[in-house]
Amino acid sequence: MNNTGSPLLIPTKTLPAFKPANTDGKIFTRSFSGRFRNWRIGAAGLLALLFFGTSWINWNGHQAILWDLDTRQFHVFGATFWPQDFMLLSLVMIIGVFLLFAVTMVAGRVWCGYTCPQSVWTWAFMWVENITEGDRNQRIKLNNSPATFSNVARRSAKHGLWLVMSLATGIAFVGYFIPVRELTLNLLHLEWFTASAIWVFIVTALTYINAGWVREKVCLHMCPYARFQSVMFDRDTLVISYDARRGDARGSRKRDDDPKQLGLGDCIDCYMCVQVCPTGIDIRDGLQMDCIGCAACIDACDEVMDKMGYARGLVSYTSEAALAGEPTQILRPRLWAYVTAMIIMLAALWIALDARELVDMSVVKDRTVLYRKNSDGDIINVYRLKITNKTQTPARYELRIDNDARLSLTRSLALDLKPGEIVDMPISVVMKGNSAGSGMAHFDFVLVDSNSLLTRATANFIYPAF
């Protein structure tokens, strides 16, 4: 434990060269199976389905989710958000941060191991590597072999599939900012030198490099989450741990040998937990900053324990308190603080969404001329009117004046606005010449739709005192 009460994350210890890597330091993971692997595939599959499929869904004539940079509109399942709604996005991000804090405090780095895009795409690329080049030992042999036709063909197949997956990722990602159907059609027509196509190629290149080549280095050296996670950990946080009391002393033995007679624990020192680890660490060295919580080592160790006839759980999700034989407390004060903050933010988001006006109107007095008189002696003020239809449906609006019977528009004003359309125009308000007053009148511009009030804006009318 460190002096803050959080578990101490120790750096990864140097491992023997034969375990995770060959002489060039590259990590070669072994294929494995297990329940946590199945859960991870299920979670990753669901997220991939949402990522690749949502942009192809139409909703009320629009792409279901689209951040339209040209019109500066954000469409989300029938709702349209504008730059002035940026505060709502800030609230959503704050809620996400507190949710991540709460999940991390309870279950450690499950986000990294199961749903982080870097991890999901890295596992997918490693699966392609396995089906094209073979399992760990075959890939190590291939890596150290000369460039024969067979070797080049297998490597080409791997990189070809990587590029296809990266290109699909690039199209899907950019498709949330540019209509994906239009984007795909342009690419099929070989329009490759447009801004949208260039962004597709940039995302494709970054995906290919990150998931295919950089991989664990992103988690170890670039991701800040690994650096501050210990602040959220405590003795009751579930982390992947090796039970040293049960496993030590380590050593190989035959399946029928009695480990107690040999003075050994349950760990047979097979290094399977190391060989399946995507970051190449040895979980038996204790909780480490490089562990992404993917539970690959748990599946590998459980498989070995099954073969040896030992109980599972030598490596497991557990807490420091549980390993010390103490009861684990799930609901603790700091977790309640995270949940409370999240509830407050959710309530604020709900109130902001409910109060959000779907029609925005602003009125600004023209200050170049305070007022003018027409031939009948009437006083006229000029205003600048700006109306925005934030909905995804066309609508007809009518502008009226409220709170002062002496004032009227010089002409009736009815506007037909398309979805997302903005109207910016001058309007004139008149006061009959025989009206008397103190020199200023307060009134409201009222925007109505089918006689229902939508929004109002207060303005001043300036006229000479009589």
Helices and strands as residue ranges (DSSP letters): H 35-53, G 54-56, E 58-59, E 62-63, E 65-68, E 73-76, E 79-81, G 83-85, H 86-107, H 110-110, I 111-115, H 117-133, H 136-143, H 149-174, H 180-188, H 195-209, I 210-214, H 216-217, I 218-222, H 225-232, E 239-242, H 244-247, H 272-275, G 283-285, H 296-308, E 315-318, H 320-323, H 333-355, E 359-365, E 372-373, E 379-389, E 395-402, E 407-409, E 413-417, E 422-431, E 440-449, E 452-462
